[in-house]
């Protein structure tokens, strides 16, 4: 059994958006979706959560912790072409009337979430789905490998 020295492990306090993402990821797993946080589908875009469903469906979830966080996000419409469904994840205090009604809505906290509004599905083209699925797999595999071997993370 390896010995873990907690003194060497830095204490990391999750940001509010990261807590929302954790709750979203937990909830989506209960629907048989696997997730990866902070995935870059293309240069200049980084989604908070990308979810891959059991039938290959791809969802993007943007986590917003405040009105200011939402109003400062000018890139979210660029995410629409990278998913079958797009959702906002917010907490119970967020003014949901700010969110576009055609997008999905998830209410979340650091422990779980609930899908409140399911958006219409806009199917990705097969070529784009293949690229995203490949990127999803490589990103998660590299992160997992980096947990076992810190040199992997240092070279990427």
MARTOR-420887 format. One record per atom (N, C-alpha, C, CB): residue number from 1; x, z, y; atom name. Coordinates in steps of 0.05 Angstrom, whole numbers, always signed. Last residue first. Glycine has a CB too. Layout:
<atoms>
i/px/pz/py/at
NUM/X/Z/Y/CA
...
</atoms>
This chain:
<atoms>
i/px/pz/py/at
156/+49/-431/+367/N
156/+26/-448/+373/CA
156/+18/-444/+402/C
156/+2/-441/+356/CB
155/+87/-395/+352/N
155/+95/-423/+354/CA
155/+73/-441/+362/C
155/+106/-432/+327/CB
154/+63/-346/+348/N
154/+84/-349/+368/CA
154/+92/-378/+372/C
154/+108/-333/+361/CB
153/+30/-349/+304/N
153/+18/-348/+331/CA
153/+38/-354/+353/C
153/+5/-321/+336/CB
152/+70/-348/+265/N
152/+52/-371/+267/CA
152/+40/-372/+295/C
152/+30/-371/+245/CB
151/+93/-298/+268/N
151/+109/-322/+277/CA
151/+92/-346/+280/C
151/+131/-327/+258/CB
150/+57/-263/+244/N
150/+58/-265/+273/CA
150/+74/-288/+284/C
150/+69/-240/+285/CB
149/+21/-272/+190/N
149/+48/-279/+199/CA
149/+49/-283/+229/C
149/+58/-305/+184/CB
148/-31/-255/+186/N
148/-12/-247/+165/CA
148/+17/-252/+173/C
148/-18/-263/+139/CB
147/-54/-277/+230/N
147/-58/-248/+225/CA
147/-38/-238/+204/C
147/-87/-242/+216/CB
146/-42/-330/+225/N
146/-29/-315/+246/CA
146/-32/-285/+243/C
146/-38/-323/+273/CB
145/-80/-345/+187/N
145/-51/-345/+179/CA
145/-35/-329/+199/C
145/-41/-374/+178/CB
144/-125/-341/+220/N
144/-123/-324/+196/CA
144/-93/-322/+187/C
144/-140/-335/+173/CB
143/-114/-382/+257/N
143/-117/-354/+266/CA
143/-114/-334/+242/C
143/-145/-350/+279/CB
142/-112/-427/+223/N
142/-88/-418/+238/CA
142/-90/-389/+248/C
142/-83/-437/+262/CB
141/-166/-427/+206/N
141/-144/-424/+186/CA
141/-118/-415/+200/C
141/-139/-450/+171/CB
140/-193/-436/+253/N
140/-197/-411/+239/CA
140/-175/-406/+219/C
140/-224/-412/+225/CB
139/-172/-487/+267/N
139/-170/-465/+286/CA
139/-173/-438/+270/C
139/-192/-466/+308/CB
138/-187/-519/+223/N
138/-158/-515/+230/CA
138/-155/-490/+248/C
138/-147/-540/+243/CB
137/-244/-516/+226/N
137/-229/-508/+202/CA
137/-200/-502/+208/C
137/-231/-529/+180/CB
136/-254/-538/+277/N
136/-264/-512/+270/CA
136/-247/-500/+246/C
136/-294/-513/+262/CB
135/-233/-589/+270/N
135/-221/-571/+290/CA
135/-229/-542/+284/C
135/-230/-579/+319/CB
134/-268/-609/+231/N
134/-239/-608/+226/CA
134/-226/-588/+245/C
134/-227/-636/+229/CB
133/-315/-607/+260/N
133/-313/-591/+235/CA
133/-284/-588/+228/C
133/-329/-605/+212/CB
132/-304/-643/+302/N
132/-308/-615/+307/CA
132/-306/-597/+283/C
132/-336/-611/+319/CB
131/-298/-692/+273/N
131/-276/-682/+289/CA
131/-279/-652/+295/C
131/-275/-697/+316/CB
130/-349/-696/+250/N
130/-325/-694/+233/CA
130/-302/-682/+248/C
130/-318/-722/+222/CB
129/-381/-700/+295/N
129/-385/-677/+277/CA
129/-360/-674/+260/C
129/-410/-682/+260/CB
128/-363/-750/+315/N
128/-357/-725/+330/CA
128/-361/-700/+313/C
128/-376/-724/+355/CB
127/-382/-783/+274/N
127/-354/-782/+280/CA
127/-346/-757/+295/C
127/-345/-807/+295/CB
126/-438/-775/+276/N
126/-423/-767/+252/CA
126/-393/-765/+258/C
126/-428/-788/+230/CB
125/-464/-745/+336/N
125/-456/-769/+321/CA
125/-438/-760/+298/C
125/-441/-790/+340/CB
124/-510/-690/+334/N
124/-484/-701/+340/CA
124/-480/-727/+325/C
124/-461/-681/+334/CB
123/-577/-684/+352/N
123/-558/-688/+331/CA
123/-532/-701/+342/C
123/-569/-706/+309/CB
122/-607/-636/+384/N
122/-596/-662/+391/CA
122/-573/-667/+373/C
122/-587/-663/+422/CB
121/-663/-595/+379/N
121/-638/-605/+366/CA
121/-632/-632/+377/C
121/-641/-605/+335/CB
120/-685/-549/+429/N
120/-689/-574/+413/CA
120/-662/-582/+402/C
120/-700/-597/+431/CB
119/-671/-479/+420/N
119/-672/-504/+435/CA
119/-677/-528/+417/C
119/-645/-508/+450/CB
118/-708/-420/+411/N
118/-692/-441/+397/CA
118/-694/-467/+413/C
118/-703/-445/+368/CB
117/-704/-357/+438/N
117/-715/-384/+443/CA
117/-696/-404/+429/C
117/-717/-391/+473/CB
116/-683/-312/+415/N
116/-708/-310/+429/CA
116/-721/-337/+432/C
116/-705/-297/+457/CB
115/-646/-284/+366/N
115/-652/-310/+378/CA
115/-681/-308/+389/C
115/-650/-334/+357/CB
114/-610/-225/+376/N
114/-635/-237/+366/CA
114/-639/-264/+381/C
114/-659/-218/+371/CB
113/-555/-184/+353/N
113/-569/-202/+371/CA
113/-595/-211/+359/C
113/-551/-226/+377/CB
112/-505/-131/+353/N
112/-523/-150/+341/CA
112/-536/-168/+362/C
112/-544/-136/+324/CB
111/-467/-102/+380/N
111/-473/-95/+352/CA
111/-490/-116/+338/C
111/-485/-69/+351/CB
110/-462/-111/+434/N
110/-438/-111/+418/CA
110/-442/-107/+388/C
110/-420/-90/+427/CB
109/-520/-152/+443/N
109/-502/-131/+452/CA
109/-478/-131/+433/C
109/-517/-103/+453/CB
108/-566/-204/+464/N
108/-545/-192/+447/CA
108/-533/-167/+460/C
108/-523/-213/+442/CB
107/-611/-256/+459/N
107/-606/-230/+471/CA
107/-588/-215/+452/C
107/-634/-214/+476/CB
106/-608/-324/+468/N
106/-602/-302/+450/CA
106/-597/-277/+466/C
106/-576/-309/+432/CB
105/-638/-386/+477/N
105/-633/-359/+489/CA
105/-629/-339/+466/C
105/-656/-351/+507/CB
104/-625/-456/+490/N
104/-632/-433/+473/CA
104/-625/-407/+487/C
104/-618/-435/+446/CB
103/-652/-496/+544/N
103/-631/-486/+527/CA
103/-641/-462/+511/C
103/-606/-477/+545/CB
102/-694/-507/+577/N
102/-691/-525/+553/CA
102/-668/-515/+535/C
102/-685/-553/+563/CB
101/-691/-472/+620/N
101/-711/-467/+599/CA
101/-708/-485/+574/C
101/-738/-471/+610/CB
100/-630/-446/+644/N
100/-646/-470/+640/CA
100/-665/-467/+616/C
100/-628/-495/+635/CB
99/-633/-380/+672/N
99/-623/-398/+651/CA
99/-641/-422/+648/C
99/-621/-384/+624/CB
98/-657/-346/+707/N
98/-635/-363/+717/CA
98/-627/-385/+697/C
98/-611/-346/+724/CB
97/-690/-314/+678/N
97/-703/-336/+693/CA
97/-682/-354/+706/C
97/-721/-324/+715/CB
96/-660/-272/+659/N
96/-662/-296/+642/CA
96/-676/-319/+656/C
96/-676/-290/+617/CB
95/-618/-230/+684/N
95/-642/-243/+694/CA
95/-645/-271/+681/C
95/-641/-247/+726/CB
94/-597/-180/+637/N
94/-592/-206/+650/CA
94/-618/-218/+660/C
94/-577/-225/+631/CB
93/-607/-136/+607/N
93/-608/-133/+636/CA
93/-605/-159/+651/C
93/-587/-113/+645/CB
92/-596/-148/+554/N
92/-624/-143/+562/CA
92/-628/-141/+592/C
92/-634/-118/+548/CB
91/-546/-201/+556/N
91/-557/-175/+548/CA
91/-585/-171/+559/C
91/-538/-152/+558/CB
90/-541/-268/+527/N
90/-540/-249/+549/CA
90/-550/-222/+539/C
90/-558/-259/+573/CB
89/-523/-331/+510/N
89/-526/-304/+499/CA
89/-521/-285/+523/C
89/-505/-299/+476/CB
88/-552/-395/+507/N
88/-540/-375/+524/CA
88/-543/-348/+509/C
88/-553/-374/+552/CB
87/-540/-452/+465/N
87/-553/-427/+471/CA
87/-537/-412/+492/C
87/-555/-410/+445/CB
86/-552/-516/+437/N
86/-537/-501/+457/CA
86/-553/-476/+465/C
86/-530/-518/+482/CB
85/-543/-557/+379/N
85/-560/-538/+395/CA
85/-542/-522/+413/C
85/-577/-520/+376/CB
84/-503/-591/+365/N
84/-530/-598/+358/CA
84/-550/-581/+374/C
84/-535/-595/+328/CB
83/-448/-605/+411/N
83/-463/-588/+392/CA
83/-491/-600/+387/C
83/-467/-560/+404/CB
82/-424/-631/+452/N
82/-407/-621/+431/CA
82/-421/-604/+411/C
82/-383/-606/+442/CB
81/-454/-642/+496/N
81/-447/-665/+479/CA
81/-429/-657/+455/C
81/-433/-686/+495/CB
80/-456/-592/+522/N
80/-480/-603/+508/CA
80/-473/-626/+489/C
80/-500/-613/+529/CB
79/-412/-578/+551/N
79/-413/-569/+524/CA
79/-436/-582/+508/C
79/-417/-539/+523/CB
78/-421/-595/+603/N
78/-402/-610/+587/CA
78/-402/-602/+557/C
78/-374/-607/+598/CB
77/-451/-554/+623/N
77/-465/-579/+616/CA
77/-447/-598/+599/C
77/-475/-593/+641/CB
76/-413/-514/+636/N
76/-430/-511/+612/CA
76/-444/-537/+604/C
76/-450/-490/+617/CB
75/-380/-513/+680/N
75/-372/-530/+658/CA
75/-393/-532/+636/C
75/-346/-522/+647/CB
74/-387/-475/+719/N
74/-395/-503/+725/CA
74/-390/-522/+703/C
74/-380/-512/+750/CB
73/-401/-411/+728/N
73/-395/-430/+705/CA
73/-406/-457/+712/C
73/-408/-419/+679/CB
72/-417/-376/+765/N
72/-391/-387/+769/CA
72/-383/-407/+747/C
72/-370/-365/+769/CB
71/-467/-359/+748/N
71/-466/-376/+771/CA
71/-438/-388/+776/C
71/-474/-361/+796/CB
70/-452/-325/+705/N
70/-468/-349/+700/CA
70/-464/-369/+724/C
70/-497/-342/+696/CB
69/-425/-284/+732/N
69/-411/-299/+710/CA
69/-426/-325/+705/C
69/-411/-281/+685/CB
68/-465/-266/+766/N
68/-442/-278/+778/CA
68/-427/-295/+757/C
68/-423/-257/+789/CB
67/-500/-243/+728/N
67/-509/-265/+745/CA
67/-485/-280/+756/C
67/-528/-255/+768/CB
66/-464/-228/+667/N
66/-476/-222/+693/CA
66/-485/-247/+707/C
66/-455/-207/+710/CB
65/-445/-246/+619/N
65/-448/-217/+622/CA
65/-461/-209/+648/C
65/-422/-203/+619/CB
64/-457/-296/+573/N
64/-456/-290/+602/CA
64/-463/-260/+606/C
64/-475/-308/+618/CB
63/-433/-340/+526/N
63/-440/-312/+531/CA
63/-436/-306/+561/C
63/-422/-293/+514/CB
62/-456/-396/+495/N
62/-442/-387/+518/CA
62/-451/-359/+525/C
62/-446/-406/+543/CB
61/-452/-428/+435/N
61/-464/-405/+448/CA
61/-446/-397/+471/C
61/-470/-382/+428/CB
60/-467/-485/+397/N
60/-449/-473/+417/CA
60/-465/-451/+432/C
60/-439/-495/+437/CB
59/-472/-506/+330/N
59/-484/-494/+353/CA
59/-462/-483/+371/C
59/-503/-471/+345/CB
58/-478/-554/+281/N
58/-459/-542/+300/CA
58/-474/-532/+324/C
58/-437/-562/+308/CB
57/-491/-562/+211/N
57/-500/-562/+239/CA
57/-481/-546/+256/C
57/-528/-550/+241/CB
56/-479/-560/+158/N
56/-460/-574/+175/CA
56/-469/-575/+204/C
56/-456/-601/+165/CB
55/-512/-527/+132/N
55/-517/-556/+128/CA
55/-499/-573/+146/C
55/-546/-563/+133/CB
54/-498/-476/+148/N
54/-495/-483/+120/CA
54/-499/-513/+114/C
54/-514/-467/+103/CB
53/-464/-483/+213/N
53/-485/-476/+194/CA
53/-481/-485/+166/C
53/-511/-486/+205/CB
52/-419/-456/+256/N
52/-422/-478/+236/CA
52/-442/-468/+215/C
52/-394/-485/+223/CB
51/-412/-443/+325/N
51/-423/-435/+299/CA
51/-427/-459/+281/C
51/-450/-420/+302/CB
50/-371/-420/+375/N
50/-380/-444/+361/CA
50/-388/-434/+333/C
50/-359/-467/+360/CB
49/-370/-385/+435/N
49/-375/-383/+406/CA
49/-384/-411/+396/C
49/-396/-361/+399/CB
48/-349/-404/+484/N
48/-346/-376/+476/CA
48/-349/-372/+446/C
48/-367/-359/+491/CB
47/-309/-463/+490/N
47/-335/-450/+486/CA
47/-330/-421/+477/C
47/-351/-466/+464/CB
46/-274/-496/+537/N
46/-270/-475/+517/CA
46/-297/-460/+514/C
46/-247/-455/+525/CB
45/-247/-557/+562/N
45/-270/-541/+554/CA
45/-262/-520/+534/C
45/-292/-559/+542/CB
44/-199/-583/+570/N
44/-214/-575/+593/CA
44/-239/-559/+587/C
44/-222/-598/+609/CB
43/-201/-624/+513/N
43/-185/-614/+535/CA
43/-203/-607/+559/C
43/-164/-635/+544/CB
42/-250/-600/+466/N
42/-235/-622/+479/CA
42/-221/-610/+503/C
42/-254/-645/+487/CB
41/-264/-552/+443/N
41/-272/-577/+430/CA
41/-258/-601/+441/C
41/-302/-580/+434/CB
40/-234/-494/+431/N
40/-231/-516/+450/CA
40/-240/-542/+437/C
40/-202/-517/+461/CB
39/-265/-431/+421/N
39/-255/-456/+410/CA
39/-255/-478/+431/C
39/-274/-465/+386/CB
38/-279/-375/+425/N
38/-261/-388/+443/CA
38/-248/-413/+430/C
38/-239/-369/+451/CB
37/-293/-357/+357/N
37/-295/-352/+385/CA
37/-273/-368/+400/C
37/-292/-322/+391/CB
36/-331/-383/+304/N
36/-304/-379/+315/CA
36/-308/-376/+345/C
36/-285/-403/+308/CB
35/-373/-369/+247/N
35/-367/-373/+276/CA
35/-338/-371/+282/C
35/-383/-352/+292/CB
34/-424/-390/+201/N
34/-397/-378/+206/CA
34/-390/-385/+235/C
34/-376/-389/+186/CB
33/-490/-375/+183/N
33/-472/-390/+201/CA
33/-446/-375/+203/C
33/-485/-394/+230/CB
32/-529/-346/+156/N
32/-509/-362/+140/CA
32/-493/-381/+158/C
32/-524/-378/+119/CB
31/-555/-310/+186/N
31/-568/-336/+182/CA
31/-550/-356/+167/C
31/-577/-347/+209/CB
30/-518/-271/+191/N
30/-542/-264/+175/CA
30/-559/-289/+171/C
30/-558/-242/+190/CB
29/-483/-295/+226/N
29/-475/-292/+198/CA
29/-499/-286/+180/C
29/-453/-271/+195/CB
28/-510/-287/+274/N
28/-510/-314/+262/CA
28/-501/-313/+233/C
28/-492/-332/+278/CB
27/-499/-232/+283/N
27/-526/-241/+278/CA
27/-527/-269/+264/C
27/-542/-243/+304/CB
26/-444/-232/+291/N
26/-455/-216/+270/CA
26/-483/-226/+263/C
26/-457/-187/+278/CB
25/-441/-266/+336/N
25/-428/-274/+311/CA
25/-439/-258/+287/C
25/-398/-270/+313/CB
24/-468/-234/+374/N
24/-478/-260/+367/CA
24/-467/-269/+340/C
24/-471/-281/+389/CB
23/-433/-190/+378/N
23/-461/-186/+368/CA
23/-473/-212/+360/C
23/-477/-174/+390/CB
22/-387/-216/+398/N
22/-386/-202/+372/CA
22/-414/-198/+361/C
22/-372/-175/+376/CB
21/-406/-235/+447/N
21/-398/-254/+426/CA
21/-397/-241/+399/C
21/-370/-266/+433/CB
20/-413/-187/+474/N
20/-436/-204/+469/CA
20/-430/-223/+446/C
20/-445/-219/+494/CB
19/-359/-172/+477/N
19/-378/-155/+462/CA
19/-403/-171/+455/C
19/-385/-130/+478/CB
18/-340/-212/+510/N
18/-330/-210/+482/CA
18/-348/-193/+465/C
18/-301/-199/+482/CB
17/-365/-200/+558/N
17/-372/-225/+544/CA
17/-362/-225/+515/C
17/-359/-248/+559/CB
16/-340/-150/+570/N
16/-368/-152/+565/CA
16/-377/-177/+550/C
16/-384/-150/+590/CB
15/-277/-143/+533/N
15/-292/-149/+557/CA
15/-322/-152/+550/C
15/-281/-176/+571/CB
14/-250/-91/+492/N
14/-263/-117/+495/CA
14/-278/-119/+522/C
14/-284/-121/+472/CB
13/-188/-64/+497/N
13/-215/-59/+505/CA
13/-229/-86/+508/C
13/-217/-41/+531/CB
12/-139/-49/+452/N
12/-152/-71/+466/CA
12/-181/-64/+472/C
12/-150/-97/+449/CB
11/-79/-19/+443/N
11/-107/-13/+446/CA
11/-119/-35/+463/C
11/-112/+16/+459/CB
10/-30/-46/+399/N
10/-40/-41/+426/CA
10/-70/-36/+426/C
10/-33/-65/+444/CB
9/+5/-14/+349/N
9/-18/-31/+354/CA
9/-29/-25/+382/C
9/-40/-25/+332/CB
8/+44/+24/+343/N
8/+53/-3/+349/CA
8/+30/-22/+355/C
8/+69/-14/+326/CB
7/+17/+69/+328/N
7/+30/+70/+353/CA
7/+40/+42/+362/C
7/+54/+89/+352/CB
6/+0/+60/+276/N
6/-19/+56/+298/CA
6/-7/+56/+325/C
6/-41/+76/+296/CB
5/+31/+32/+226/N
5/+38/+49/+248/CA
5/+20/+43/+272/C
5/+68/+46/+256/CB
4/+15/+29/+160/N
4/+8/+18/+186/CA
4/+15/+39/+207/C
4/-22/+10/+188/CB
3/+45/+12/+100/N
3/+41/+33/+120/CA
3/+36/+20/+147/C
3/+66/+52/+121/CB
2/+13/-19/+43/N
2/+30/-20/+67/CA
2/+24/+3/+86/C
2/+26/-47/+82/CB
1/+17/+0/-24/N
1/+0/+0/+0/CA
1/+18/+0/+25/C
1/-19/+25/+0/CB
</atoms>
